[in-house]
């Protein structure tokens, strides 16, 4: 059994548990995540007991090779520089840019790039528990989604870039004023 097969099994079990929780158990997401981690840990212990120790050694071997990390910093810096350059150019062109989604991955990107409120006026998020607060580090305000229609931004930077399709279809009304979406990862893209 390869490491890929093992990871596929674990992912499948995780998805199955998520569906069972959604359909039948109705446990709060945080508890469900903890339960999933517990179930997956037990599965790994059982597999380890039956002699499937090579997964750890395979990953250790992969991560000990320089190829695993080659150009990682260069790639991260390119994302940072391209995003910063785009936001500075938008500001010089007097364009309004806001962020969407106060997710941790986007906040990490903003802090890595040194983006503050002067380049990104606000971030909107549907989650009411995040609204009227600030992103950690950058102190960019998190506002209600209603602000999009009020200020009609030229660009919306999608911070949870893995949800690109969902966000673009949800906010397709920005086409009414020729608004555009921006994705920064894996490379800067205006859509």
Backbone as CSV, one residue per row, in Angstrom:
resi,resn,N_x,N_y,N_z,CA_x,CA_y,CA_z,C_x,C_y,C_z
1,UNK,0.853,-1.178,0.000,0.000,0.000,0.000,0.899,1.243,0.000
2,UNK,0.660,2.174,-0.938,1.496,3.363,-1.046,1.006,4.445,-0.087
3,UNK,1.854,5.460,0.105,1.470,6.585,0.962,0.255,7.294,0.385
4,UNK,0.197,7.390,-0.937,-0.945,8.028,-1.580,-2.236,7.272,-1.280
5,UNK,-2.176,5.956,-1.343,-3.353,5.136,-1.040,-3.791,5.345,0.406
6,UNK,-2.820,5.388,1.312,-3.137,5.602,2.726,-3.814,6.958,2.931
7,UNK,-3.266,7.983,2.311,-3.849,9.316,2.462,-5.242,9.357,1.837
8,UNK,-5.432,8.632,0.746,-6.748,8.568,0.107,-7.761,7.919,1.028
9,UNK,-7.351,6.862,1.698,-8.246,6.184,2.645,-8.613,7.121,3.782
10,UNK,-7.624,7.804,4.321,-7.873,8.718,5.439,-8.800,9.852,5.004
11,UNK,-8.546,10.412,3.838,-9.401,11.486,3.327,-10.827,10.993,3.103
12,UNK,-10.960,9.809,2.547,-12.288,9.236,2.313,-13.030,9.038,3.627
13,UNK,-12.330,8.504,4.637,-12.962,8.326,5.950,-13.386,9.669,6.542
14,UNK,-12.545,10.677,6.367,-12.865,12.009,6.880,-14.112,12.575,6.207
15,UNK,-14.182,12.437,4.899,-15.350,12.923,4.154,-16.599,12.154,4.557
16,UNK,-16.459,10.836,4.698,-17.603,10.013,5.102,-18.104,10.443,6.475
17,UNK,-17.183,10.683,7.398,-17.599,11.121,8.731,-18.271,12.496,8.662
18,UNK,-17.733,13.383,7.842,-18.356,14.698,7.677,-19.779,14.588,7.167
19,UNK,-19.995,13.703,6.201,-21.347,13.496,5.669,-22.272,12.905,6.736
20,UNK,-21.774,11.897,7.452,-22.591,11.293,8.516,-22.972,12.335,9.561
21,UNK,-22.019,13.201,9.890,-22.315,14.252,10.858,-23.370,15.202,10.317
22,UNK,-23.203,15.632,9.068,-24.143,16.560,8.451,-25.540,15.945,8.365
23,UNK,-25.594,14.681,7.964,-26.881,14.020,7.689,-27.577,13.516,8.946
24,UNK,-26.822,12.944,9.886,-27.455,12.259,11.010,-27.085,12.821,12.378
25,UNK,-25.802,12.995,12.655,-25.367,13.346,13.997,-25.673,14.787,14.380
26,UNK,-25.481,15.718,13.432,-25.729,17.146,13.642,-24.930,17.715,14.822
27,UNK,-23.678,17.267,14.931,-22.791,17.757,15.983,-22.169,19.066,15.519
28,UNK,-21.879,19.978,16.458,-21.251,21.243,16.100,-19.949,20.972,15.353
29,UNK,-19.610,21.827,14.367,-18.423,21.579,13.537,-17.126,21.380,14.322
30,UNK,-16.917,22.157,15.384,-15.673,22.016,16.151,-15.593,20.640,16.806
31,UNK,-16.704,20.180,17.324,-16.724,18.856,17.941,-16.568,17.785,16.870
32,UNK,-17.236,17.972,15.738,-17.126,17.009,14.649,-15.689,16.910,14.149
33,UNK,-14.991,18.039,14.064,-13.592,18.033,13.630,-12.741,17.255,14.625
34,UNK,-12.980,17.481,15.909,-12.245,16.752,16.942,-12.529,15.259,16.849
35,UNK,-13.801,14.922,16.656,-14.163,13.506,16.527,-13.513,12.900,15.285
36,UNK,-13.479,13.636,14.185,-12.824,13.148,12.957,-11.352,12.887,13.211
37,UNK,-10.698,13.821,13.885,-9.275,13.651,14.191,-9.051,12.422,15.068
38,UNK,-9.945,12.217,16.028,-9.829,11.049,16.894,-9.990,9.755,16.087
39,UNK,-11.013,9.702,15.239,-11.248,8.510,14.418,-10.052,8.258,13.501
40,UNK,-9.552,9.312,12.854,-8.413,9.144,11.954,-7.160,8.710,12.706
41,UNK,-6.970,9.225,13.916,-5.820,8.811,14.734,-5.913,7.333,15.080
42,UNK,-7.122,6.893,15.429,-7.313,5.474,15.752,-7.027,4.610,14.522
43,UNK,-7.513,5.065,13.355,-7.251,4.323,12.115,-5.742,4.225,11.873
44,UNK,-5.030,5.340,12.056,-3.578,5.319,11.852,-2.886,4.400,12.853
45,UNK,-3.355,4.404,14.100,-2.767,3.509,15.102,-2.996,2.049,14.727
46,UNK,-4.199,1.745,14.278,-4.503,0.367,13.866,-3.632,-0.033,12.681
47,UNK,-3.541,0.861,11.690,-2.697,0.552,10.527,-1.234,0.416,10.934
48,UNK,-0.783,1.261,11.851,0.584,1.175,12.343,0.844,-0.127,13.075
49,UNK,-0.162,-0.581,13.800,-0.043,-1.844,14.524,0.152,-3.020,13.569
50,UNK,-0.434,-2.913,12.387,-0.325,-3.985,11.407,0.880,-3.816,10.475
51,UNK,1.831,-2.989,10.860,3.078,-2.907,10.123,3.130,-1.876,9.012
52,UNK,2.256,-0.894,9.017,2.270,0.116,7.969,3.056,1.330,8.490
53,UNK,4.344,1.128,8.731,5.197,2.196,9.274,5.910,2.978,8.185
54,UNK,5.829,2.519,6.982,6.603,3.152,5.914,6.051,4.503,5.504
55,UNK,4.823,4.840,5.894,4.271,6.160,5.544,5.143,7.252,6.142
56,UNK,5.438,7.106,7.419,6.271,8.103,8.090,7.645,8.176,7.451
57,UNK,8.232,7.032,7.170,9.572,7.051,6.579,9.543,7.633,5.166
58,UNK,8.452,7.384,4.427,8.334,7.941,3.076,8.267,9.463,3.125
59,UNK,7.423,9.990,4.003,7.318,11.439,4.125,8.611,12.048,4.658
60,UNK,9.238,11.382,5.601,10.503,11.873,6.134,11.555,11.937,5.033
61,UNK,11.590,10.906,4.202,12.542,10.875,3.093,12.251,11.994,2.089
62,UNK,10.971,12.173,1.749,10.601,13.240,0.814,11.014,14.606,1.356
63,UNK,10.727,14.845,2.625,10.976,16.157,3.210,12.449,16.406,3.486
64,UNK,13.259,15.359,3.482,14.692,15.560,3.727,15.441,15.929,2.452
65,UNK,14.764,15.875,1.319,15.403,16.232,0.052,15.150,17.708,-0.261
66,UNK,16.163,18.347,-0.744,16.091,19.787,-1.029,15.050,20.110,-2.097
67,UNK,14.778,19.173,-2.993,13.793,19.405,-4.055,12.412,19.727,-3.481
68,UNK,12.126,19.157,-2.323,10.832,19.391,-1.683,10.647,20.883,-1.379
69,UNK,11.746,21.551,-1.062,11.684,22.953,-0.662,12.204,23.920,-1.721
70,UNK,12.664,23.402,-2.837,13.315,24.270,-3.815,12.383,25.376,-4.290
71,UNK,12.913,26.540,-4.279,12.227,27.743,-4.745,10.986,28.115,-3.942
72,UNK,10.773,27.493,-2.805,9.573,27.803,-2.024,9.551,29.282,-1.627
73,UNK,10.671,29.782,-1.097,10.726,31.191,-0.699,10.558,32.107,-1.894
74,UNK,11.161,31.742,-3.011,11.023,32.552,-4.223,9.564,32.622,-4.676
75,UNK,8.879,31.486,-4.616,7.466,31.453,-5.014,6.615,32.303,-4.066
76,UNK,6.879,32.184,-2.763,6.130,32.980,-1.781,6.395,34.469,-1.983
77,UNK,7.640,34.835,-2.229,7.970,36.239,-2.464,7.306,36.773,-3.729
78,UNK,7.228,35.962,-4.761,6.569,36.404,-6.002,5.098,36.714,-5.751
79,UNK,4.422,35.859,-4.999,3.016,36.117,-4.647,2.914,37.438,-3.885
80,UNK,3.808,37.632,-2.915,3.804,38.857,-2.107,4.059,40.092,-2.966
81,UNK,5.083,40.055,-3.789,5.427,41.212,-4.609,4.347,41.528,-5.636
82,UNK,3.811,40.491,-6.261,2.761,40.720,-7.263,1.511,41.326,-6.631
83,UNK,1.127,40.836,-5.460,-0.052,41.380,-4.777,0.196,42.824,-4.352
84,UNK,1.332,43.079,-3.760,1.654,44.441,-3.318,1.703,45.401,-4.497
85,UNK,2.336,44.984,-5.573,2.428,45.812,-6.773,1.029,46.121,-7.325
86,UNK,0.160,45.094,-7.368,-1.201,45.294,-7.852,-1.948,46.306,-6.973
87,UNK,-1.858,46.144,-5.657,-2.593,47.038,-4.750,-2.069,48.475,-4.819
88,UNK,-0.761,48.643,-4.951,-0.193,49.992,-5.071,-0.641,50.628,-6.386
89,UNK,-0.604,49.865,-7.472,-1.041,50.394,-8.769,-2.526,50.772,-8.735
90,UNK,-3.339,49.926,-8.099,-4.775,50.218,-7.987,-4.991,51.508,-7.202
91,UNK,-4.212,51.693,-6.147,-4.334,52.920,-5.350,-3.922,54.138,-6.172
92,UNK,-2.837,54.024,-6.925,-2.400,55.126,-7.779,-3.430,55.445,-8.860
93,UNK,-4.138,54.418,-9.323,-5.175,54.610,-10.341,-6.528,55.000,-9.719
94,UNK,-6.524,55.218,-8.410,-7.730,55.596,-7.656,-8.847,54.558,-7.765
95,UNK,-8.459,53.305,-7.759,-9.413,52.199,-7.783,-9.693,51.767,-6.343
96,UNK,-10.899,51.304,-6.109,-11.278,50.820,-4.777,-11.088,49.304,-4.755
97,UNK,-10.296,48.835,-3.779,-10.056,47.401,-3.623,-10.450,47.018,-2.206
98,UNK,-11.288,45.986,-2.095,-11.615,45.437,-0.786,-11.318,43.938,-0.815
99,UNK,-11.223,43.366,0.361,-11.002,41.928,0.452,-12.308,41.221,0.757
100,UNK,-12.341,39.929,0.445,-13.502,39.124,0.804,-13.025,37.875,1.530
101,UNK,-13.602,37.641,2.707,-13.313,36.436,3.475,-12.207,36.640,4.484
102,UNK,-12.588,36.725,5.752,-11.613,36.943,6.831,-11.034,35.610,7.294
103,UNK,-10.575,34.800,6.338,-10.014,33.486,6.643,-8.563,33.617,7.084
104,UNK,-8.105,32.629,7.835,-6.731,32.650,8.358,-5.699,32.668,7.245
105,UNK,-5.932,31.911,6.165,-4.934,31.855,5.092,-4.767,33.216,4.430
106,UNK,-5.860,33.932,4.224,-5.778,35.254,3.628,-5.120,36.252,4.560
107,UNK,-5.433,36.138,5.845,-4.825,37.033,6.827,-3.319,36.798,6.907
108,UNK,-2.910,35.546,6.815,-1.482,35.228,6.809,-0.798,35.867,5.600
109,UNK,-1.446,35.780,4.448,-0.902,36.396,3.236,-0.769,37.905,3.406
110,UNK,-1.818,38.555,3.916,-1.784,40.012,4.089,-0.668,40.429,5.040
111,UNK,-0.500,39.695,6.136,0.563,40.023,7.083,1.940,39.753,6.493
112,UNK,2.090,38.666,5.746,3.364,38.353,5.090,3.735,39.455,4.104
113,UNK,2.732,39.961,3.381,2.978,40.998,2.375,3.026,42.397,2.981
114,UNK,2.693,42.540,4.246,2.710,43.848,4.890,1.563,44.748,4.449
115,UNK,0.465,44.149,4.011,-0.686,44.920,3.528,-1.457,45.461,4.718
116,UNK,-1.749,46.752,4.668,-2.520,47.414,5.734,-3.735,48.092,5.111
117,UNK,-4.459,48.817,5.938,-5.700,49.472,5.524,-5.485,50.523,4.436
118,UNK,-4.276,51.041,4.289,-4.035,52.045,3.250,-4.125,51.452,1.844
119,UNK,-3.889,50.131,1.708,-3.979,49.479,0.407,-5.241,48.625,0.248
120,UNK,-5.785,48.168,1.342,-6.996,47.345,1.324,-7.929,47.921,2.388
121,UNK,-8.925,48.680,1.938,-9.724,49.475,2.876,-10.497,48.648,3.888
122,UNK,-10.953,47.462,3.495,-11.694,46.611,4.417,-11.744,45.200,3.856
123,UNK,-12.202,44.295,4.684,-12.490,42.921,4.277,-13.930,42.663,4.667
124,UNK,-14.706,42.078,3.771,-16.084,41.719,4.107,-16.161,40.219,4.347
125,UNK,-17.068,39.846,5.235,-17.256,38.438,5.565,-18.707,38.214,5.941
126,UNK,-19.256,37.083,5.504,-20.658,36.763,5.800,-20.869,36.396,7.261
127,UNK,-19.842,35.929,7.919,-19.962,35.452,9.295,-20.137,36.629,10.261
128,UNK,-21.313,36.738,10.896,-21.559,37.878,11.789,-20.632,37.925,13.000
129,UNK,-20.054,36.796,13.402,-19.145,36.820,14.551,-17.795,37.446,14.212
130,UNK,-17.493,37.573,12.916,-16.237,38.216,12.503,-16.427,39.699,12.198
131,UNK,-17.646,40.101,11.928,-17.919,41.476,11.505,-17.708,42.469,12.652
132,UNK,-17.355,43.697,12.253,-17.094,44.792,13.182,-15.918,44.497,14.109
133,UNK,-14.985,43.725,13.590,-13.728,43.452,14.282,-12.613,43.786,13.297
134,UNK,-11.389,43.429,13.636,-10.242,43.726,12.786,-9.426,42.462,12.547
135,UNK,-8.810,42.397,11.354,-7.903,41.290,11.086,-6.696,41.413,11.999
136,UNK,-6.231,40.329,12.581,-5.046,40.390,13.445,-3.821,40.840,12.656
137,UNK,-3.049,41.709,13.246,-1.804,42.173,12.616,-2.020,43.383,11.737
138,UNK,-2.775,43.242,10.680,-2.965,44.342,9.731,-3.984,45.372,10.228
139,UNK,-4.844,44.957,11.134,-5.896,45.828,11.702,-6.859,46.337,10.627
140,UNK,-7.020,45.591,9.564,-7.991,45.936,8.516,-9.377,45.587,9.045
141,UNK,-10.343,46.521,8.958,-11.679,46.235,9.496,-12.413,45.150,8.694
142,UNK,-13.174,44.338,9.430,-14.009,43.296,8.822,-15.449,43.787,8.890
143,UNK,-16.083,43.898,7.728,-17.423,44.470,7.656,-18.423,43.485,7.061
144,UNK,-19.683,43.858,7.156,-20.783,43.086,6.594,-20.736,43.154,5.069
145,UNK,-21.239,42.131,4.422,-21.229,42.049,2.960,-22.020,43.188,2.302
146,UNK,-22.939,43.809,3.017,-23.731,44.916,2.465,-22.857,46.068,1.975
147,UNK,-21.668,46.188,2.523,-20.775,47.289,2.160,-20.356,47.212,0.690
148,UNK,-20.382,46.008,0.116,-19.981,45.850,-1.288,-20.886,46.669,-2.196
149,UNK,-22.182,46.565,-1.985,-23.137,47.297,-2.827,-23.046,48.796,-2.556
150,UNK,-22.745,49.167,-1.317,-22.662,50.601,-0.974,-21.474,51.280,-1.645
151,UNK,-20.306,50.640,-1.595,-19.117,51.324,-2.125,-18.752,50.910,-3.550
152,UNK,-19.357,49.840,-4.045,-19.119,49.373,-5.422,-17.620,49.351,-5.771
153,UNK,-16.879,48.440,-5.142,-15.433,48.407,-5.391,-15.105,47.999,-6.829
154,UNK,-13.965,48.487,-7.291,-13.482,48.097,-8.611,-12.953,46.665,-8.593
155,UNK,-12.358,46.284,-7.453,-11.776,44.956,-7.317,-12.129,44.369,-5.951
156,UNK,-12.377,43.059,-5.952,-12.539,42.315,-4.701,-11.463,41.237,-4.680
157,UNK,-10.582,41.342,-3.702,-9.516,40.359,-3.515,-10.086,39.191,-2.722
158,UNK,-10.153,38.026,-3.334,-10.689,36.836,-2.670,-9.583,36.222,-1.822
159,UNK,-9.706,36.363,-0.513,-8.664,35.886,0.392,-8.694,34.371,0.601
160,UNK,-9.862,33.725,0.716,-9.846,32.257,0.718,-9.860,31.751,-0.728
161,UNK,-8.699,31.797,-1.379,-8.588,31.545,-2.809,-9.076,30.156,-3.210
162,UNK,-9.126,29.226,-2.267,-9.643,27.905,-2.590,-11.159,27.910,-2.795
163,UNK,-11.831,28.996,-2.389,-13.282,29.128,-2.563,-13.624,30.064,-3.718
164,UNK,-12.700,30.228,-4.619,-12.823,31.173,-5.729,-14.141,31.023,-6.485
165,UNK,-14.489,29.811,-6.893,-15.710,29.600,-7.683,-16.960,29.946,-6.889
166,UNK,-16.980,29.522,-5.644,-18.123,29.812,-4.782,-18.294,31.316,-4.581
167,UNK,-17.207,32.007,-4.300,-17.273,33.450,-4.030,-17.651,34.224,-5.290
168,UNK,-17.054,33.886,-6.425,-17.363,34.628,-7.650,-18.822,34.451,-8.057
169,UNK,-19.374,33.266,-7.850,-20.796,33.096,-8.195,-21.698,33.779,-7.169
170,UNK,-21.299,33.767,-5.916,-22.076,34.414,-4.857,-22.097,35.935,-5.029
171,UNK,-20.991,36.491,-5.490,-20.881,37.948,-5.622,-20.928,38.400,-7.077
172,UNK,-21.558,37.624,-7.932,-21.574,37.971,-9.360,-22.266,39.298,-9.649
173,UNK,-22.983,39.836,-8.683,-23.651,41.129,-8.873,-22.664,42.282,-9.042
174,UNK,-21.372,42.068,-8.763,-20.410,43.159,-8.977,-20.206,43.432,-10.468
175,UNK,-20.679,42.509,-11.294,-20.631,42.740,-12.745,-21.521,43.908,-13.142
176,UNK,-22.519,44.248,-12.300,-23.417,45.370,-12.591,-22.650,46.681,-12.741
177,UNK,-21.522,46.812,-12.046,-20.703,48.035,-12.161,-19.296,47.706,-12.679
178,UNK,-19.167,46.599,-13.397,-17.908,46.159,-14.001,-16.812,45.877,-12.971
179,UNK,-17.231,45.444,-11.779,-16.255,45.045,-10.768,-15.554,43.762,-11.180
180,UNK,-14.344,43.566,-10.659,-13.559,42.387,-11.006,-13.066,41.707,-9.729
181,UNK,-12.784,40.425,-9.855,-12.228,39.660,-8.744,-10.730,39.499,-8.933
182,UNK,-10.022,39.399,-7.817,-8.575,39.210,-7.846,-8.240,38.007,-6.967
183,UNK,-7.399,37.149,-7.499,-6.873,36.004,-6.760,-5.364,36.204,-6.689
184,UNK,-4.768,36.004,-5.523,-3.328,36.218,-5.383,-2.526,34.919,-5.412
185,UNK,-3.147,33.799,-5.107,-2.441,32.522,-4.994,-3.094,31.519,-5.919
186,UNK,-2.363,30.723,-6.660,-0.907,30.569,-6.687,-0.185,31.661,-7.467
187,UNK,-0.940,32.419,-8.294,-0.339,33.565,-8.973,-1.434,34.630,-9.090
188,UNK,-1.031,35.873,-9.212,-1.993,36.966,-9.300,-2.811,36.824,-10.568
189,UNK,-4.122,36.924,-10.381,-5.021,36.774,-11.508,-6.221,37.699,-11.300
190,UNK,-6.561,38.492,-12.304,-7.746,39.349,-12.277,-8.789,38.674,-13.153
191,UNK,-9.947,38.416,-12.569,-11.009,37.706,-13.326,-12.305,38.493,-13.322
